[in-house]
Amino acid sequence: MVVHAVGPRPDHVAAMSGIASSSAAADRQRGAKHLQPDNRCAYRHRPSRYPIVGSAMKEPRPAQLDCAVLGLGSCGLDTLALVDSFPAPDEKIRARRLLIQGGGNCANALTAAARLGAPVAIISKAGSDAAGSSIEAELQGEGIDTQCLLFSKTGPSPTTYIIVDAAGGTRTCIHSPGEDMTAVEGEALGLERGVVLSSATKLVFLDGRHPEAAVQLLGGAHARGIPVLVEAEKPRPGLDVLLQGAQYVYTNATFPKTWTQELSLGSALLCMLGRLTSARWLVTTLGPSGLVAFQRQEGSGEPIGSGADLDRLMQKLWGEADARRKGIEGSEEAACTALNGSLVRVGACASGHLQLQDGTGFGVLVHQAASLETEVVDTTGAGDAFLGSLLVSVSVGASLEAAAKLGTVVAAAKCTELGARTGMPHLAQLHPSLQGVLESRRAA
């Protein structure tokens, strides 16, 4: 039975999202192997300081946000239908399962980060409707600071209808957008002046939505010396400005070639490395194949003059990772216990160095996707889950390899459940060694 939330009551939120209360209960019942007390985490998961109230039409006003990660971007409400196979035109079918849950790239990523213990806050915009109330309440239930979640007086909340095809392993999204945050609203929040940023803020995250406000916050972060991570999902208005100002860039598999108009992944990534001169890290996830990542650094490496050179280097590293994987297969401990009890095991990685023609050096890392004991249920939000873990890793100063390892594990665990957020793991579900990476870096 699916409960449609008409107000932000906690029982509606729990029924709708299946996260806050059911995750903890399920973990206790299943006796997951690595569920440990949360006293070793870098950031302790805090209950919300903000009562779950109705989404009144809040006027934007400056507020300093006490958080380690501040995200500005999309929020929304997802309606997911799991079906046996994708319907033909004009066909009537039944859903195997139906789920209504919060969505949006920024909101999803911050949810993943909050479950890993990071204090986070969101700047976004919803509608003054029942969906907006549900969006706000669910975020607050995850301990996310929503002081700067605005509500449109005229427009609806962003909503997405998602068909998850069990047979084909695909998901099809039909999105109805809400209103963008305006520059006037951004000015009222003091984004460009950095009013929302505090001494606790270690990272600003922009997912490319609300471009006018995002550019304002980019300027505020630069003025305060706070690094910025930008997600590049597809070309959007204002995204180029954000990418040029980002210290950390995260993309999906399709964006590099779309943005650069290059034909091969190597050529596209090489072009991005040359263009994004402020980027310290460039991380590109490749779905079930894993990821490739670059870290700007001093020193020489293998000379790379063309995309073909980079393609060959990446192919060589993938071969090394495959060989390493065969050597450890079956011997490594589980890195995470998913909500359904499935064990998640880390994939192998390999690294190298390259040097561009202008002398700029990069470390390059390829990392296989983590493996599951059970079949993938739904990939919706897998990239957001990875991104959320990346936000935490960057905010505590973890290494690129540690960030890649954690991200692949978190993304795989998410895929064991329907919906973007249901399967996102809590810190206690991770193996103590992964928890320790976050704690040791935080302590340092």
C-alpha positions as CSV (number, residue, x, y, z in Angstrom):
1,M,0.0,0.0,0.0
2,V,1.3,3.4,-0.9
3,V,0.5,6.4,1.4
4,H,0.2,9.7,-0.4
5,A,1.5,12.4,2.0
6,V,-0.9,15.4,2.3
7,G,1.1,17.0,5.0
8,P,4.5,16.6,6.5
9,R,3.6,14.2,9.3
10,P,6.4,11.8,10.2
11,D,4.3,8.8,9.8
12,H,3.5,9.8,6.2
13,V,7.1,10.4,5.5
14,A,8.1,7.0,6.8
15,A,5.4,5.2,4.8
16,M,6.2,7.1,1.7
17,S,10.0,6.8,1.7
18,G,10.5,3.6,3.5
19,I,13.8,4.9,4.8
20,A,14.0,6.5,8.2
21,S,12.4,3.9,10.5
22,S,12.3,0.8,8.3
23,S,16.1,0.9,7.5
24,A,17.1,0.7,11.1
25,A,14.5,-1.9,11.9
26,A,15.5,-4.0,9.0
27,D,19.2,-3.8,9.9
28,R,18.5,-5.0,13.4
29,Q,16.3,-7.9,12.2
30,R,18.8,-9.1,9.6
31,G,21.8,-8.9,11.9
32,A,24.0,-7.5,9.2
33,K,27.6,-8.6,9.7
34,H,29.3,-5.2,9.9
35,L,26.6,-3.1,11.7
36,Q,28.7,-1.3,14.2
37,P,28.0,1.5,16.7
38,D,28.2,4.9,15.0
39,N,30.9,6.2,17.4
40,R,33.8,6.0,14.9
41,C,32.4,8.2,12.2
42,A,33.9,11.4,11.0
43,Y,30.6,13.1,11.3
44,R,27.9,11.9,13.6
45,H,24.4,11.7,12.1
46,R,22.4,14.3,13.9
47,P,18.6,14.5,14.2
48,S,17.2,17.5,12.6
49,R,17.3,20.7,14.6
50,Y,14.3,21.9,12.7
51,P,10.8,20.7,13.6
52,I,8.8,19.0,10.8
53,V,6.4,21.7,10.1
54,G,4.1,22.6,7.1
55,S,5.8,24.1,4.1
56,A,4.6,27.7,4.6
57,M,5.5,30.2,1.9
58,K,8.9,31.1,3.4
59,E,10.4,34.3,2.2
60,P,14.1,34.0,1.5
61,R,16.2,35.5,4.2
62,P,20.0,35.2,5.1
63,A,20.9,32.4,7.4
64,Q,24.4,31.0,8.2
65,L,24.2,27.2,7.8
66,D,26.2,25.1,10.3
67,C,27.1,22.2,7.9
68,A,30.2,20.5,6.5
69,V,28.6,20.1,3.0
70,L,26.3,22.7,1.5
71,G,24.4,21.7,-1.6
72,L,22.4,23.9,-4.0
73,G,20.4,22.2,-6.6
74,S,17.3,20.1,-7.3
75,C,14.8,18.4,-5.0
76,G,11.6,16.7,-6.0
77,L,9.2,13.9,-5.5
78,D,9.5,10.6,-7.4
79,T,6.8,8.1,-8.2
80,L,8.3,4.7,-9.1
81,A,6.6,1.7,-10.7
82,L,8.4,-1.6,-10.9
83,V,7.0,-3.6,-13.8
84,D,7.8,-7.0,-15.3
85,S,8.5,-5.5,-18.7
86,F,8.2,-2.1,-20.3
87,P,4.7,-1.6,-21.7
88,A,3.9,-1.4,-25.4
89,P,2.0,1.7,-26.7
90,D,-1.6,1.8,-25.5
91,E,-1.0,-1.3,-23.3
92,K,-2.4,-1.5,-19.8
93,I,-0.2,-3.4,-17.2
94,R,0.1,-3.8,-13.5
95,A,2.9,-2.6,-11.3
96,R,4.8,-5.2,-9.3
97,R,5.6,-2.5,-6.7
98,L,4.9,1.2,-6.3
99,L,6.9,3.7,-4.3
100,I,6.6,7.4,-3.7
101,Q,9.8,9.0,-2.4
102,G,11.8,12.2,-2.4
103,G,14.1,12.7,-5.4
104,G,16.3,15.3,-7.2
105,N,20.1,15.0,-7.8
106,C,21.1,17.4,-5.1
107,A,18.6,16.2,-2.5
108,N,19.5,12.5,-3.2
109,A,23.2,13.1,-2.9
110,L,22.9,15.0,0.3
111,T,20.7,12.2,1.7
112,A,23.5,9.8,0.9
113,A,26.1,12.1,2.6
114,A,23.9,12.5,5.7
115,R,23.5,8.8,6.1
116,L,27.3,8.6,6.1
117,G,27.4,11.0,9.0
118,A,28.1,14.4,7.3
119,P,26.2,17.5,8.6
120,V,24.6,18.8,5.4
121,A,22.3,21.6,4.3
122,I,20.3,22.2,1.1
123,I,19.4,25.3,-0.8
124,S,16.6,24.5,-3.3
125,K,13.1,25.3,-4.3
126,A,9.8,23.4,-4.1
127,G,6.2,24.2,-4.5
128,S,3.7,25.3,-1.9
129,D,1.8,22.0,-2.3
130,A,1.5,18.6,-0.7
131,A,4.5,17.4,-2.6
132,G,6.6,20.3,-1.3
133,S,5.6,19.4,2.3
134,S,6.6,15.8,1.8
135,I,9.9,16.9,0.2
136,E,10.7,19.1,3.2
137,A,9.7,16.6,5.8
138,E,11.7,13.7,4.3
139,L,14.8,15.8,4.1
140,Q,14.4,16.9,7.7
141,G,13.8,13.3,8.7
142,E,17.3,12.6,7.3
143,G,18.8,15.4,9.5
144,I,19.3,17.7,6.6
145,D,19.1,21.5,7.3
146,T,16.3,22.9,5.2
147,Q,16.3,26.5,6.4
148,C,17.1,27.6,2.8
149,L,14.5,25.4,1.1
150,L,12.3,27.9,-0.6
151,F,8.7,27.4,-1.7
152,S,7.2,28.9,-4.9
153,K,4.0,30.9,-4.5
154,T,2.8,29.9,-8.0
155,G,4.7,26.9,-9.3
156,P,4.4,23.2,-8.5
157,S,7.1,21.0,-6.9
158,P,9.3,19.1,-9.3
159,T,8.0,15.6,-9.8
160,T,9.2,12.6,-11.7
161,Y,7.4,9.4,-12.8
162,I,9.8,6.5,-13.2
163,I,9.1,3.1,-14.9
164,V,11.6,0.5,-13.7
165,D,11.7,-2.5,-16.2
166,A,12.6,-5.6,-14.3
167,A,13.2,-7.7,-17.5
168,G,15.2,-5.1,-19.4
169,G,17.0,-3.6,-16.4
170,T,16.1,-0.1,-17.5
171,R,14.5,2.9,-15.9
172,T,12.5,5.5,-17.9
173,C,11.9,8.9,-16.3
174,I,9.2,11.5,-17.1
175,H,10.0,14.7,-15.4
176,S,7.8,17.7,-14.6
177,P,10.1,20.6,-13.5
178,G,9.4,23.2,-10.9
179,E,10.4,26.8,-10.8
180,D,14.1,27.9,-10.8
181,M,15.4,29.9,-7.9
182,T,15.8,33.5,-9.1
183,A,18.8,35.8,-8.8
184,V,16.6,38.0,-6.5
185,E,16.0,35.1,-4.2
186,G,19.7,34.3,-4.2
187,E,20.5,37.8,-3.3
188,A,18.0,37.7,-0.5
189,L,19.8,34.6,0.9
190,G,23.2,36.4,0.6
191,L,24.6,33.7,-1.6
192,E,27.2,35.8,-3.4
193,R,28.3,37.4,-0.1
194,G,28.7,33.9,1.3
195,V,26.3,34.6,4.2
196,V,25.1,31.0,4.2
197,L,28.7,29.7,4.6
198,S,30.2,29.1,8.1
199,S,33.5,28.1,9.5
200,A,32.3,24.5,9.5
201,T,31.7,24.4,5.7
202,K,34.3,22.3,4.0
203,L,32.6,21.9,0.6
204,V,30.0,23.5,-1.6
205,F,28.1,21.2,-4.0
206,L,26.3,22.4,-7.2
207,D,24.3,20.0,-9.4
208,G,23.8,22.5,-12.2
209,R,20.2,23.4,-11.4
210,H,19.0,26.9,-10.4
211,P,21.9,28.4,-12.4
212,E,21.5,32.0,-11.4
213,A,21.6,31.2,-7.7
214,A,24.4,28.6,-8.3
215,V,26.7,31.2,-9.9
216,Q,26.1,33.5,-7.0
217,L,27.0,30.7,-4.5
218,L,30.1,29.9,-6.6
219,G,31.2,33.4,-6.1
220,G,30.5,33.3,-2.4
221,A,32.5,30.1,-2.0
222,H,35.4,31.5,-3.9
223,A,35.4,34.6,-1.7
224,R,35.5,32.4,1.4
225,G,38.2,30.0,0.0
226,I,35.8,27.1,0.2
227,P,36.2,24.4,-2.6
228,V,33.3,23.7,-5.0
229,L,32.2,20.3,-6.5
230,V,30.1,20.6,-9.6
231,E,28.1,17.7,-11.1
232,A,27.9,17.6,-14.9
233,E,25.0,15.4,-15.9
234,K,24.1,17.1,-19.2
235,P,24.6,20.5,-20.7
236,R,22.6,23.1,-18.9
237,P,22.4,26.9,-18.9
238,G,25.2,28.4,-16.8
239,L,26.9,25.0,-16.4
240,D,30.1,26.1,-18.2
241,V,30.6,28.9,-15.7
242,L,30.2,26.5,-12.8
243,L,32.6,24.0,-14.4
244,Q,35.3,26.6,-14.9
245,G,35.1,27.6,-11.3
246,A,35.0,24.0,-9.8
247,Q,37.9,22.4,-7.9
248,Y,36.1,19.0,-8.1
249,V,34.1,17.8,-11.2
250,Y,31.9,14.7,-11.3
251,T,30.3,13.5,-14.5
252,N,28.3,10.5,-15.8
253,A,29.5,8.4,-18.7
254,T,27.8,10.4,-21.4
255,F,28.6,14.0,-20.5
256,P,32.3,14.2,-21.5
257,K,31.6,13.3,-25.2
258,T,28.4,15.4,-25.3
259,W,30.1,18.4,-23.8
260,T,33.3,18.3,-25.9
261,Q,31.8,16.8,-29.1
262,E,34.6,14.3,-29.2
263,L,34.0,10.8,-30.4
264,S,36.0,8.7,-28.0
265,L,36.0,8.8,-24.2
266,G,39.8,9.3,-24.1
267,S,39.6,12.4,-26.4
268,A,36.7,13.8,-24.5
269,L,38.4,13.4,-21.1
270,L,41.6,14.8,-22.5
271,C,39.7,17.8,-23.7
272,M,38.1,18.3,-20.3
273,L,41.4,18.1,-18.5
274,G,42.7,20.8,-20.7
275,R,39.7,23.1,-20.4
276,L,39.0,22.8,-16.7
277,T,42.2,24.3,-15.3
278,S,40.8,24.8,-11.8
279,A,39.8,21.2,-11.3
280,R,41.8,19.2,-8.9
281,W,39.8,16.0,-9.5
282,L,37.8,14.9,-12.5
283,V,35.7,11.8,-11.7
284,T,33.6,10.0,-14.4
285,T,31.4,7.1,-13.5
286,L,30.8,4.4,-16.1
287,G,27.9,2.5,-14.7
288,P,28.6,-1.2,-14.3
289,S,32.1,-0.8,-15.6
290,G,33.2,1.3,-12.6
291,L,34.9,4.7,-13.0
292,V,37.9,6.6,-14.2
293,A,39.3,9.5,-12.3
294,F,42.1,12.1,-12.6
295,Q,43.9,14.1,-10.0
296,R,46.0,17.1,-10.9
297,Q,49.5,16.8,-9.4
298,E,53.1,17.7,-9.8
299,G,55.6,15.4,-11.5
300,S,55.9,13.7,-14.9
301,G,54.1,10.8,-16.2
302,E,53.3,9.0,-19.5
303,P,53.2,11.6,-22.3
304,I,49.6,11.9,-23.6
305,G,49.3,13.8,-26.8
306,S,46.0,12.5,-28.1
307,G,42.8,10.9,-27.1
308,A,44.0,7.6,-28.5
309,D,47.0,7.8,-26.1
310,L,44.7,8.2,-23.2
311,D,42.4,5.4,-24.4
312,R,45.4,3.1,-24.6
313,L,46.5,4.1,-21.1
314,M,43.1,3.5,-19.6
315,Q,42.8,0.1,-21.4
316,K,46.2,-0.9,-19.9
317,L,45.0,0.1,-16.4
318,W,41.7,-1.8,-16.8
319,G,43.8,-4.9,-17.7
320,E,45.8,-4.5,-14.5
321,A,42.7,-4.1,-12.5
322,D,41.2,-7.2,-14.0
323,A,44.3,-9.2,-13.2
324,R,44.3,-7.9,-9.6
325,R,40.6,-8.8,-9.3
326,K,41.3,-12.4,-10.3
327,G,44.0,-12.6,-7.7
328,I,41.8,-11.5,-4.8
329,E,38.4,-13.0,-5.9
330,G,36.7,-14.7,-3.1
331,S,39.2,-13.7,-0.4
332,E,38.2,-10.1,0.4
333,E,35.8,-9.2,3.1
334,A,32.5,-7.6,2.4
335,A,32.8,-3.9,2.3
336,C,29.1,-3.3,3.1
337,T,25.9,-5.2,4.1
338,A,23.0,-3.9,2.0
339,L,19.5,-3.4,3.4
340,N,18.4,-6.7,2.0
341,G,21.3,-8.6,3.6
342,S,23.3,-8.8,0.4
343,L,27.1,-8.4,0.8
344,V,28.8,-5.8,-1.3
345,R,32.4,-6.5,-2.3
346,V,34.9,-4.0,-3.6
347,G,36.2,-4.1,-7.2
348,A,39.9,-3.9,-8.0
349,C,41.6,-0.7,-9.1
350,A,44.8,0.3,-10.9
351,S,46.6,3.7,-11.2
352,G,49.1,5.5,-13.3
353,H,50.4,8.9,-14.3
354,L,50.1,11.0,-17.4
355,Q,51.4,14.3,-18.6
356,L,49.7,16.7,-21.0
357,Q,51.6,18.5,-23.8
358,D,51.6,21.7,-21.7
359,G,53.4,19.8,-18.9
360,T,50.4,19.5,-16.6
361,G,50.6,16.2,-14.7
362,F,47.7,14.0,-13.5
363,G,47.4,10.8,-11.6
364,V,44.8,8.5,-13.3
365,L,42.8,5.9,-11.5
366,V,40.4,3.2,-12.8
367,H,38.2,1.4,-10.4
368,Q,35.9,-1.5,-11.0
369,A,32.3,-1.4,-9.8
370,A,31.6,-3.1,-6.6
371,S,29.9,-6.5,-6.9
372,L,26.6,-7.8,-5.3
373,E,25.5,-11.3,-4.3
374,T,22.0,-10.5,-5.5
375,E,20.6,-9.1,-8.7
376,V,20.3,-5.4,-9.2
377,V,16.7,-4.2,-8.4
378,D,16.9,-0.6,-9.6
379,T,19.7,1.7,-10.7
380,T,17.7,4.9,-10.1
381,G,19.9,7.2,-8.0
382,A,23.0,5.1,-8.2
383,G,25.0,8.1,-9.5
384,D,23.5,10.3,-6.7
385,A,24.6,7.7,-4.1
386,F,28.1,7.7,-5.4
387,L,28.1,11.4,-5.5
388,G,26.9,11.7,-1.9
389,S,29.8,9.5,-0.7
390,L,32.2,11.6,-2.8
391,L,31.0,14.7,-1.1
392,V,31.8,13.2,2.3
393,S,35.2,11.9,1.1
394,V,36.2,15.3,-0.3
395,S,35.0,17.2,2.8
396,V,37.2,15.0,5.1
397,G,40.2,15.1,2.8
398,A,40.2,11.4,1.9
399,S,42.4,10.2,-1.0
400,L,41.0,9.8,-4.5
401,E,41.4,6.0,-4.3
402,A,39.6,5.9,-0.9
403,A,36.8,8.1,-2.3
404,A,36.5,5.8,-5.4
405,K,36.3,2.7,-3.2
406,L,33.7,4.1,-0.9
407,G,31.7,5.5,-3.8
408,T,31.4,2.2,-5.7
409,V,30.4,0.4,-2.6
410,V,27.7,2.9,-1.7
411,A,26.3,3.0,-5.3
412,A,26.1,-0.8,-5.4
413,A,24.3,-1.1,-2.1
414,K,21.7,1.5,-3.4
415,C,20.9,-0.8,-6.4
416,T,19.6,-3.5,-4.1
417,E,16.3,-1.6,-3.5
418,L,13.6,0.2,-5.4
419,G,14.0,4.0,-5.5
420,A,16.9,6.4,-5.3
421,R,17.1,6.5,-1.5
422,T,15.8,3.3,0.0
423,G,19.0,1.3,-0.4
424,M,21.5,4.1,0.3
425,P,23.5,2.7,3.2
426,H,24.0,4.2,6.6
427,L,27.5,4.5,8.0
428,A,27.0,1.5,10.3
429,Q,26.4,-0.8,7.4
430,L,29.9,-0.2,6.1
431,H,32.9,-2.4,7.1
432,P,34.9,-0.7,9.9
433,S,37.8,-0.2,7.6
434,L,35.7,2.1,5.4
435,Q,34.3,3.9,8.4
436,G,37.9,4.3,9.6
437,V,39.0,6.0,6.5
438,L,36.5,8.8,7.1
439,E,37.4,9.0,10.8
440,S,41.2,9.0,10.4
441,R,41.0,11.7,7.7
442,R,38.7,13.8,9.8
443,A,41.0,13.5,12.8
444,A,44.0,14.5,10.7
